[in-house]
Amino acid sequence: MKKFCFIILLCSYQLLAQETTFKTNYSIELDPIAYVLKGYSFHGIIQPSSHISFDLGIFGIEEPEGFSGNDGFKIRQNGFGIKANYHFLEGTTRGLYTGLNIGYATVDATHNTSFAVADGNNITIGAQMGYRFFFHKSQEGIQKGLYLVPWFSYGYVVHTKAVKFTNLQYDNSKWLFFPTIHIGYRF
């Protein structure tokens, strides 16, 4: 029994000795679609461990007419969000990831014909999934440099102040599907 315990202890020590130390890394991302939609987007990302990263971002867009189911309205959204992601490949943000998000947005809506204006705000809680493609090969096992991220999120929308018009039909949807592409740089 002592020999067995000694062998287990020795094997455990060998496994621990082979662990590599992970160094926290940082990235920035932009959403080019937001800029096309007369808006903005900027995200700062920190990855403090080999599988987990956190994203804090700001955004603004002018929705394409009908995107949220409201034909005949010009809709502008501005806000911020926080994401926590799990990366399936250890030690890198490359590849498939999934996570949870929460965001806050203000909504300004203008009816195209009557020019009636209403505003509101909401909190969205959801999940996202994406895949990060790097343009450069890894150096010393670490992916750095320019990358592309197609991703989507699906979330539940809590309208803390619903957009309401007098005598006009406007849908404050409770669900949001959001597909996009980010361009990023990992330092």
C-alpha positions as CSV (number, residue, x, y, z in Angstrom):
1,M,0.0,0.0,0.0
2,K,2.9,2.4,0.8
3,K,4.4,1.7,-2.6
4,F,1.0,2.4,-4.3
5,C,0.6,5.7,-2.4
6,F,4.2,6.6,-3.3
7,I,3.6,5.9,-7.0
8,I,0.4,8.0,-7.0
9,L,2.1,10.8,-5.3
10,L,5.0,10.7,-7.7
11,C,2.7,10.7,-10.7
12,S,0.7,13.6,-9.3
13,Y,3.9,15.6,-8.8
14,Q,5.0,14.9,-12.4
15,L,1.6,16.1,-13.7
16,L,1.8,19.3,-11.7
17,A,5.4,19.9,-12.8
18,Q,4.2,19.8,-16.4
19,E,1.6,22.6,-16.0
20,T,2.4,25.7,-17.9
21,T,1.9,29.1,-16.3
22,F,-0.8,31.2,-18.0
23,K,-0.1,34.9,-18.6
24,T,-3.1,37.2,-18.6
25,N,-3.6,38.7,-22.0
26,Y,-5.6,41.6,-23.5
27,S,-7.5,42.3,-26.8
28,I,-9.5,45.0,-28.4
29,E,-12.4,44.6,-30.9
30,L,-14.5,46.7,-33.2
31,D,-17.8,45.8,-35.0
32,P,-17.5,47.2,-38.5
33,I,-21.2,46.6,-39.1
34,A,-22.0,49.1,-36.4
35,Y,-20.0,51.8,-38.3
36,V,-21.8,50.9,-41.5
37,L,-25.1,51.4,-39.6
38,K,-24.1,55.0,-38.6
39,G,-22.9,53.9,-35.2
40,Y,-19.8,52.8,-33.2
41,S,-18.4,49.9,-31.3
42,F,-15.4,49.3,-29.1
43,H,-14.7,46.3,-26.8
44,G,-11.9,45.7,-24.3
45,I,-11.2,42.1,-23.5
46,I,-9.2,40.5,-20.7
47,Q,-8.4,36.8,-20.4
48,P,-7.1,36.2,-16.9
49,S,-7.1,32.4,-17.2
50,S,-6.6,29.7,-19.8
51,H,-10.3,29.2,-20.6
52,I,-12.1,32.3,-19.3
53,S,-12.3,35.9,-20.8
54,F,-14.3,39.0,-20.0
55,D,-15.5,41.6,-22.5
56,L,-16.6,45.2,-21.7
57,G,-18.0,47.0,-24.7
58,I,-19.9,50.1,-25.8
59,F,-22.0,50.4,-29.0
60,G,-24.4,52.5,-31.0
61,I,-26.3,51.7,-34.1
62,E,-29.1,52.9,-36.3
63,E,-31.1,49.8,-37.0
64,P,-32.1,48.9,-40.5
65,E,-35.8,49.5,-41.0
66,G,-37.8,46.5,-39.9
67,F,-34.8,44.7,-38.1
68,S,-36.7,44.7,-34.8
69,G,-40.1,44.2,-36.4
70,N,-41.0,47.9,-36.5
71,D,-41.5,49.0,-40.1
72,G,-41.9,52.7,-40.7
73,F,-39.6,53.8,-37.8
74,K,-36.0,55.1,-37.6
75,I,-34.5,53.4,-34.5
76,R,-31.3,54.4,-32.8
77,Q,-29.7,52.3,-29.9
78,N,-26.8,53.2,-27.7
79,G,-25.5,51.2,-24.8
80,F,-22.9,49.0,-23.2
81,G,-22.5,45.4,-22.3
82,I,-20.5,42.8,-20.3
83,K,-19.7,39.3,-21.5
84,A,-18.1,36.3,-19.7
85,N,-16.8,33.7,-22.1
86,Y,-15.6,30.1,-21.9
87,H,-12.9,29.2,-24.6
88,F,-12.8,25.5,-25.5
89,L,-9.1,25.6,-26.6
90,E,-6.9,26.0,-23.5
91,G,-4.7,29.1,-23.2
92,T,-6.0,31.0,-26.3
93,T,-9.0,33.0,-27.4
94,R,-8.7,31.2,-30.8
95,G,-11.5,28.9,-31.8
96,L,-15.0,28.2,-30.5
97,Y,-16.3,30.0,-27.4
98,T,-19.6,30.5,-25.7
99,G,-20.7,32.6,-22.8
100,L,-23.3,34.8,-21.0
101,N,-23.9,38.5,-21.5
102,I,-25.8,41.4,-20.0
103,G,-26.3,44.8,-21.6
104,Y,-28.1,48.1,-21.2
105,A,-29.4,50.2,-24.1
106,T,-31.3,53.4,-24.7
107,V,-33.7,53.4,-27.7
108,D,-34.8,56.5,-29.6
109,A,-37.5,55.8,-32.2
110,T,-38.9,58.3,-34.8
111,H,-41.9,57.5,-37.0
112,N,-40.9,58.1,-40.6
113,T,-44.2,59.7,-41.7
114,S,-45.5,61.6,-38.7
115,F,-42.0,62.3,-37.2
116,A,-43.5,61.4,-33.8
117,V,-40.6,60.6,-31.3
118,A,-40.5,58.2,-28.3
119,D,-37.7,56.8,-26.3
120,G,-37.1,53.9,-23.9
121,N,-34.4,51.7,-22.4
122,N,-33.8,48.1,-21.7
123,I,-31.6,45.4,-20.2
124,T,-30.8,42.3,-22.2
125,I,-29.7,39.1,-20.6
126,G,-28.5,36.3,-22.9
127,A,-26.0,33.9,-24.2
128,Q,-23.6,34.1,-27.1
129,M,-21.4,31.8,-29.2
130,G,-18.6,32.6,-31.7
131,Y,-15.4,31.5,-33.4
132,R,-12.2,33.5,-33.4
133,F,-9.9,33.2,-36.5
134,F,-6.4,34.6,-36.2
135,F,-4.6,35.8,-39.3
136,H,-1.1,34.9,-38.0
137,K,0.4,31.6,-36.8
138,S,1.0,31.3,-33.1
139,Q,4.4,32.2,-31.7
140,E,5.5,30.0,-28.8
141,G,2.0,28.6,-28.6
142,I,0.3,31.9,-28.1
143,Q,-2.0,33.5,-30.7
144,K,-1.4,37.2,-31.1
145,G,-2.2,39.9,-33.6
146,L,-5.2,40.6,-35.9
147,Y,-8.2,38.3,-35.9
148,L,-11.9,38.0,-37.1
149,V,-14.8,36.9,-34.9
150,P,-18.2,35.9,-36.4
151,W,-20.6,35.5,-33.4
152,F,-24.2,35.8,-32.4
153,S,-26.2,36.3,-29.2
154,Y,-29.8,35.5,-28.2
155,G,-31.3,37.2,-25.2
156,Y,-34.3,38.1,-23.2
157,V,-35.1,41.9,-23.2
158,V,-36.4,43.5,-20.0
159,H,-37.9,46.9,-21.0
160,T,-37.2,49.2,-18.0
161,K,-38.9,51.9,-20.0
162,A,-40.9,50.7,-23.0
163,V,-41.0,52.8,-26.2
164,K,-44.6,54.0,-26.5
165,F,-46.3,56.1,-29.2
166,T,-49.8,57.6,-29.0
167,N,-51.9,56.2,-31.9
168,L,-49.0,54.3,-33.5
169,Q,-48.2,50.5,-33.3
170,Y,-44.7,49.8,-32.0
171,D,-43.4,46.4,-30.9
172,N,-41.2,46.2,-27.8
173,S,-39.9,42.7,-28.5
174,K,-39.0,40.5,-25.5
175,W,-36.4,38.5,-27.4
176,L,-33.3,39.7,-29.4
177,F,-31.3,37.7,-31.9
178,F,-28.1,39.6,-32.8
179,P,-25.6,38.2,-35.4
180,T,-22.4,40.2,-36.2
181,I,-18.7,40.1,-37.0
182,H,-15.9,41.7,-34.9
183,I,-12.4,42.6,-36.0
184,G,-9.9,42.4,-33.1
185,Y,-6.3,42.6,-32.1
186,R,-4.7,40.5,-29.3
187,F,-1.6,42.0,-27.6
